[in-house]
Amino acid sequence: MNRFITNLAKVLSLVLLICVLFAFAACNSDKNEEASSAPATELSSETVASEYVDDGQLRIFSDGEYRCKIIRPENATEREIEVYTKIRNIFKEVTGVTPPISTDFKAHDEVYSAEEFAILIGSTEHDEAAELYSRISYSETRAELINKKYVIGFHDIDTALSALETFKALLQSNFKNGELILTEKWNYSHSNNEILESIPRYNGGTFIDVYRGAYDMQTVVIKNTDANEYNSYLTDVAAAGFTPYTDNTIGKNLFATFSTEKYYLNTMFFDKLGEVRITMEYAGNYSLPALKEENIYTPTGTECTITQIGLEESAKIQNGMSYIIKLADGSFIVVDGGTGTKEAIAQFIDVIKSLADDPDNITIAAWIITHAHGDHMGLLMMMLYNEDYYSLFDIEQIIWSKVGEEQLANMDMQNMDYIDKTLAVLKDTKIVIAHPGQKFYLRNAVYTVFATIEMVEPIKLENLNDTSVVGRLEIDGKSILFPGDSHPTETEVVTSVYMHNLRSDVVQVIHHGYQGGNATFYSLVDPLTVLWPLGMKNYSTAEPPNTPMKTWSYSAWLFSDESKVQNIYVAGSEVTTLPIKDLPSHTDG
């Protein structure tokens, strides 16, 4: 009689298996109450030694017992475990018994067995899984019987979850007389992700994940790759019908944007990480940045300045952030804007009118929103509810980065569709969703995006600050870095990717001096001038722990002996306007 499982003596010990079961149950206790409360069946040596393939059929389940294991990758992501858990629950729903579970971890004395009958879910360390994954697209979920392994492979988690109805129907139709018998009729393919279907496969590296962002944006993450493989992929993208739009280099990090009538495609190569990220989204939801040759303006001889507006209205309103940059033709760039109180709006209008060459004709070349917290974009949102306010300006474009619903759910926040609806009142204003590596040519200034939420996902975020648009403005030979409220997760990514390419003449202090900044980040930026968007009360005796902000670890490096900082401007309740040409620069002397 043929055996369908051999080499059993080399499987993990029962003790290790029990540990795996408990660990897995713990990981999923908050995801699926049924899965965590129903312990999995242990696969005993007596069970697996039985012969169940003497008639040429592979039996998954008979006599109330499973005759194989379900195996997932040892290093599966939370999203992959979600698929794995749902498949396990489908088996239990159909048979009434929870199946045995395991991972592809093998002890040093174990060997791979092609004869072992198993159900493989995801990119396990099995030859059969590698074979299946070499043939599936990013948009596809595919299941095939290869040798004695039933392999379920997928890239896009959402597509995989939608494919489980097909899988459940297969089990239900084949569960007869208390038996589940596996045949090649179980082979199937499922795809319902139109955007991913149009992305060429990346030839090289290791596929990590696909995740969905705002506006149905899909991002593919590839690791263990290099610049040669990345550049080869750009050739494949062009060959697939995508038109090159623009590209950029920051240090050894490479970026490119392609377009078709239907899609925008952005590619990013991060040299230090050996990582590529590919985003694909529908065209028409927003605009691409204007090209350099479209940046036509007439200098008026006006002095370029940067103005920091103090927003310390009371002990409760401390952390707003508002910067106005005046450009060579008299137009402006606004970064965030601050809180949406009537007092803050009135102050903003008074300040920008006082800076304008013609207070009755004010053009804002770009309004940059670092993130959607009220103390940063509240002023713009409240102004857009009242035409008496927003009609005072001609806003040419809004630059921001929308957060997808899945991440917002992680943060217990509502979706951001209200922002789209609010911005829609600006009929003649371009809305541009920022992507890492993009360059915006704004009169005599260039704004380069270093990071957005795309560089942090698919990590589940707990704080909206980690979705900040991090960018640098270059104007009049000076560089000004705006990291917004970048929290530790994003700051760590930005630091590891850009390293010394972060060096700037001026830095806006991360998150008003609270959590997010650190010595590594500031030492790499190496600023000479510091802009600190915080009320003076909190700067002097922030709570907790009622000590001066400069003693806190988040920003203490700025006051260290290593620092070359010459000036620190704390917002307080004052309005500070600095001529950009007079700011100290690393190129001076």
C-alpha positions, 0 to 999 in steps of 0.5 A: 500500500502507498503511504501518503505521509513519510518521514514522520519521525522528523516532524516537529516534536509534539511539545513544539507543535503545542507551543505553535498552536498556543502561539497562533491562537494567541495571535488571533484571539482578537480577530476570530473568537471562534478560531481562538476558542476551538483548539486545533486537532493534534496530529498524532503519529497513529493518525498520520500513519494510516493509509488513505490513498490506496485508491489513488485519492487524497483524503483530507478528512474521514472518520472524524479526523484530518489526514493532513496538516494545514501549513502556513509560512513561519514568518507570515504577516498579520494579513496572511494569518487573517487568510490562514485563520479564515481557511481554518474556520471554513474547514471547521464549519464544513466538517465540524472539526478544527483542522491541525495546524503548523508552519513551514519551520523545520528543525535542523535535522528535518528534511523536505518530503515531497511525499507528505500530503499537506495543504499549503497556504501562502508562500511557504518554504516548499518547492510546490509553493515556489512553483505556484508563485512563479505563475501567479500575478499580483491580482490573482489567487490560485489554488492547485494540486501539485504533487501531494500538496494542495497549494493556495497562493496569493499576493493581494490579501483582499483578493484572497479573502474574496476568493474564500467563497469559492474555496468554501463552496468546493469544500461543501460540494465535496464533503460527502459521507463524512469525507473530504477527498481532494482531486484536481477538480479543486484547482481554481483561479480568482482575480477581482483587482483590476488595478493590480492586473495592469502592473507588470510583475517585478523580475527579482527580489522577494515579494512581501505584500500588496496593500490598498490605500486611499483612492484604491491605490495598490502598493506592491512591496519587494525586498532583497532587490537592487538598482539593476533589477529596479531599472530593468523593471522600469523598462518592463513598465514602459514596454507594458504601455506606460508613458514615462512622466518624470523621474528623480534621484535622492542620493542612491534612492530612485523614483519614477512616475508613469502614466496611461489614460487610465492609471498613474504608476509610481516606482521607488527604489530605496538603496539602503533597504534593498527595497522597491515599492510600486504604487498603482492608482486610477488617473483622474482622482487628482492631478500629477505635479506640473513638470519643470518646463511648465513652471513659468513666472515673472520675478518682481524683485520681491524679497523671499521670506518664511513666516512662522505664525504663533498660535498660542491663543490659550493654554488649550491651543498650543500645538498649531503649525503655520508657515507662509513662504513668499516667492520671487513673484509675490505668490506664496506657499503655505505649509499646514496653516494651523487651527481652525478657530476664528481667531486663528483664521483672522490672524492668518488673513491679516498676516498673509495680507501684510506680506502680499505685494497686493493684498487684494490679489493674493496667489497661493502657488501651493498649499501643503498639508502635512497631515489631517490633524486639526491643528495643522489643516483645521484652518484650511478646512474651516476657511473652505466652509466660508466663501468670504474666506477662501475667495480672498485667495487664488489657490493654485494647488493643494498637496496632501496625502490621503489615508486609506480606510483600513489604516483609519480603522486601525486608529479608530478614525472615520474616513477622510471623504469629508476632506475631498468634499471640502476641497471640491469647493476650489473649482480651479484648484489642482489637487495633488496626492503626494508620493515619495520622490516627487518634485514640485516646481513652484516659481523659484522654489522646489519642493521635494517629497521625501516620505508619505504613508506609502513608505510606512505601510503595510505596518498597522499604524496607531497614530495619524502623525505617522502619515505625515508628508515629509518634504524639503523646500529649496529656495534662494540657495537654502534648504528647509525640511518640513517633517510635520508630526512624523511619529517614531515609525515614520521617522525611523523609516525616513532616517534609514532610507535617506541618512545624510541626504536629510542634511538641511539648513533649516528644520521644522521640529518634529511634532512640536518637540514631542514624540517622533524626533530623535538624536539620529534624525537631527544629527543627520539633518544637521540644521543651522536654524530651527523653527519650533511650532509650539506655544511658549508655555509648553516650550518652557514647562511642558506637561508632563513632566513640567520641565523645559522642552529642551531637556526632553529626549525627542529634541535634546540633540538640538541643544547638545555640543554636537549641534551647530544650531545658531538660532531657534525660533519658537512660535509662541504667540508671535509672528516671525518673518525671516528673509530667506537669503539671510538664513545661515547655510552649510554652503556659507564660507 
